[in-house]
């Protein structure tokens, strides 16, 4: 019985955020902060008086695994100060260091959400920085915020909004739109109602981060229609994120009524983050709707050892050709690197378990690995690497 290895397979990350070349040296504390999903500055304030073998206060399994992998990669002690010292030397040429890490894990392409950080970074500059091919998704909320500052009438806002989405989708490098409506009013999207949307528009003008639910739902539908017309993907943030997410309405199950509407039958939808921690709901949705896909990002790598369990759970129900690799990396190239490393280590264990149980051959298991790491991206997005 052959052992399954995913080494040598190219990887496309279908959801991440660009980072810029930092000109400042990292301190142990600043580096920990960049690795955390927490937006609270006090999460990492000091690492003084840490005993030998004690985890750094506020750190979790994801940070533990990254530091251990970095110490192995650098050939140094698993000590944060030693790791950061070597990292600072290597990152003096930030581009060379980023390219080294991307090449180490054969990361050849990424779909980037340039909606974070703001102001947006430049795609071509980021491609040069990390030496990989980059495609964009255009986030709708910055468009809404920008237009909201112009104090337009509702009808004028909608006309300009629709025109901007059409322009964005006409760009070859843009593979779709993205919404973070889960952060503002949740995923329980209602039917389009112009009268209610116009009332909620006033709430949005007063505070562009307010729920303004009927207005946001209306904008969501216009974005879905634009993607349908352009035959490009609608990326929808599902599941957890940072602390602002509307947790009670973040499960992808809230989207089901909208996604199975007749008018969206042919709309390509990408469930970003696979709905974690409601990944079984996402797996069910992609199993019943032919044009809906999911990725395993954010949960990979930020759940650490949980990635193995999550891959197994997602593939209990999701078809093999509807799941794609992702990371949600957002601040430093080590996130992109560790995302691939951890995913492949965990995926190999899942695949080898299937082979040992005689569910499939090692050859078929490796092919499934290729599908999720890059082939499904090629097929769904009609892009040949």
Beta strands, then each sheet from edge to edge (+ up, - down):
strand 1: 11-16
strand 2: 107-113
strand 3: 133-139
strand 4: 174-179
strand 5: 233-237
strand 6: 269-272
strand 7: 292-296
strand 8: 323-325
sheet 1: 1+ 2+ 3+ 4+ 5+ 6+ 7+ 8+
end
